[in-house]
Amino acid sequence: MTGGPAGRIRLRRRRRPNPPPPAPAGGGPLFLATTLAGLEDVLADEVRARLPAVRVRERGRGRLILEAPDAAPLLGLRTADNLYRVLGRFRIGPHRADLAAVTAAAAAVDLRPFAPPGGGDAGGPPPTLFVNASRAGQHTFSRFELAAAATAGLLGAHPRWREGEATAHDLELRLDAAADRALLSLRLTPAAFRFRGERAFSPAALRPTVAHALVWLSRPAPADRFLDPFCGSGTVLAERLAYPAARLTGGDADAAALRAARANLPPAPALGLARLDARRLPLRAGVVDAAVSNLPFGRQVAAPDGIDALYRDFARELARVLSPGGRAILLTDQVPALQAALAAAGLRGESRLELSLKGRHPQAVAVTAG
């Protein structure tokens, strides 16, 4: 059973800004890649492995600053929630009076290279912008006042531009203030980016970027015989389909979740879906090289027989079906129950990372034979 909102999400698509101008001499442009807090190392590892021309310049909670020739290769990062082009960085004071410096710094940013088609023409419709702001530290102003100060500077420097609405604008900018430093960036990705477009979600379904992080931790290999026995609406399987595999098997005890998975997943010769009980897997011994699953946590998705019994029976089956050298990545916030179940089945579990998901703090546990 996997995680996220129930039902089908329909997200409004925004017109993307024009590509950024060429990099200045002496260094490439900077980009902000955001991810769920806890996944920074996974995203950095994905960047290093898949994009050798991209450099990780800085790390922060839930974000990386990347240097890249342009934005195009970054759009393939599957652990990134959103991508932004960095437009400016400046110092910021703690007092409301210091907002005047924010206005001045924003006024120095040139938005003309990013104007929508026709937006720079005198006879065309005025382009619109919207600024979202966040702050961390001891400031006497609110994030709304911070956003207003930046908006005033941008509009003052671009007289034809107008302020848009949160749900209707040509350009969306992000201003992050942390202590005495501020970062202004331009959003490059639409709202649907982190959801991989439109899809159906079952209760407790994972965000695709989180599912990809779990798949990445499993070290996907082309020869893998892969299993997700709590597949829910198929988010983990969809992310594993991004990499070659010999065989992918997914299943769930919930018929509605399995219908959602069939609707979400594209046809693939290597993929098989079935309604199954993870406590009694219909598989021969030793036929699974890698397993990744978002286990039932006990609150979002209740297990009739209790989490302890479910984990104990599943761990016994996992030990049976894993091949020699096989591995698994399991997500749960019931880590003591899982560790006890793994130990009883002769398996070892090591917590690899902790996430913050809807007020809970599940961990990704890497499983190997004892």
VENQUI-V689128 format. One record per helix or strand of 3 or more residues. SS is the DSSP state (H for helix, E for strand). FROM is the first residue (numbers start at 1). LEN is the number of residues. If there is no record, write none. Layout:
ss = [SS:SS]
from = [FROM:FROM]
len = [LEN:LEN]
This chain:
ss = [E:H:E:E:H:E:H:H:E:H:E:E:H:H:E:H:E:H:E:E:H:E:H:E:E]
from = [29:40:55:63:72:82:96:112:128:143:171:181:193:208:225:235:247:255:271:288:307:322:335:347:363]
len = [6:11:6:6:5:10:12:3:9:15:8:7:3:10:4:6:6:10:5:7:15:11:10:8:7]
